[in-house]
Amino acid sequence: MSVTLTQAADGSLTGTYTAIGTASLQSCPVNPPCAISGTVSGVNTVLQIFFIMKDAGTFTGQVIATGTMKGAMQQINTIEPVQFTRP
């Protein structure tokens, strides 16, 4: 998964993502895997980061180190751990 985020001075987040849909958190029509992409919107509240990835789910997490966010993605009733790291 690749996510590009921009943060405004008020903490609001916008961006885009691309990913390969998987069996547990996929948005594929019938048979995963498939390529998915969309927009991202959310907020960085300093204590936690929340963003919605259109057609992929909702991420809730925290910055745990420079360039690293750790948390969970939720889509419908499925929750999976996720860690984003800046290359």
C-alpha positions in Angstrom: 0.0 0.0 0.0 1.2 3.5 -0.8 -0.3 6.6 0.8 0.5 10.2 0.0 -0.7 12.7 2.7 -0.7 16.4 3.1 -1.4 18.0 6.5 -2.7 21.5 6.8 -1.8 23.8 9.8 -5.1 22.8 11.6 -4.2 19.1 11.4 -6.6 18.1 8.6 -5.2 15.5 6.3 -5.9 14.9 2.6 -4.3 12.7 0.0 -4.5 9.6 -2.1 -3.6 5.9 -1.8 -3.0 2.9 -4.1 -3.0 -0.7 -2.8 -3.6 -4.4 -3.7 -6.8 -5.6 -2.1 -6.4 -8.6 0.1 -8.8 -11.3 1.4 -9.4 -9.7 4.8 -9.5 -6.0 4.0 -10.3 -6.0 0.3 -12.7 -4.1 -1.8 -12.4 -6.3 -4.8 -15.6 -7.1 -6.8 -15.3 -10.9 -6.3 -11.9 -12.5 -6.3 -9.0 -10.7 -4.5 -6.3 -9.6 -5.0 -7.1 -6.5 -7.1 -5.7 -3.0 -7.5 -7.6 -0.4 -5.6 -7.0 3.4 -5.2 -8.8 6.4 -3.9 -8.8 9.5 -1.8 -7.8 10.0 1.8 -9.3 12.5 4.3 -8.8 12.8 8.0 -7.2 14.6 10.9 -4.1 14.5 13.0 -5.1 15.3 16.6 -1.5 15.0 17.9 -2.5 12.0 20.1 -4.1 10.0 17.3 -4.4 10.0 13.5 -7.7 9.2 11.9 -8.2 8.9 8.1 -10.7 7.4 5.8 -9.5 5.7 2.7 -12.4 5.8 0.2 -13.4 2.3 -0.7 -10.7 0.7 1.5 -11.5 1.4 5.2 -10.6 3.6 8.1 -7.1 3.9 9.7 -6.7 4.9 13.4 -3.2 5.1 14.8 -0.4 7.1 16.2 3.0 8.4 15.0 5.4 6.1 16.8 8.7 7.4 15.3 9.7 9.9 12.6 8.1 8.6 9.4 6.2 5.7 11.0 2.5 5.5 11.9 1.2 2.3 13.6 -2.5 1.4 14.1 -5.3 -0.5 12.6 -7.4 -0.5 9.4 -11.1 -1.3 9.8 -13.5 -2.2 7.0 -17.0 -3.2 8.0 -16.4 -5.7 10.8 -12.8 -6.6 10.0 -9.9 -5.0 11.8 -6.3 -5.6 10.9 -3.0 -4.1 12.3 -1.2 -1.8 9.9 2.1 0.1 10.0 2.9 2.8 7.5 6.6 3.7 7.1 8.0 6.6 5.0 10.5 5.2 2.5 
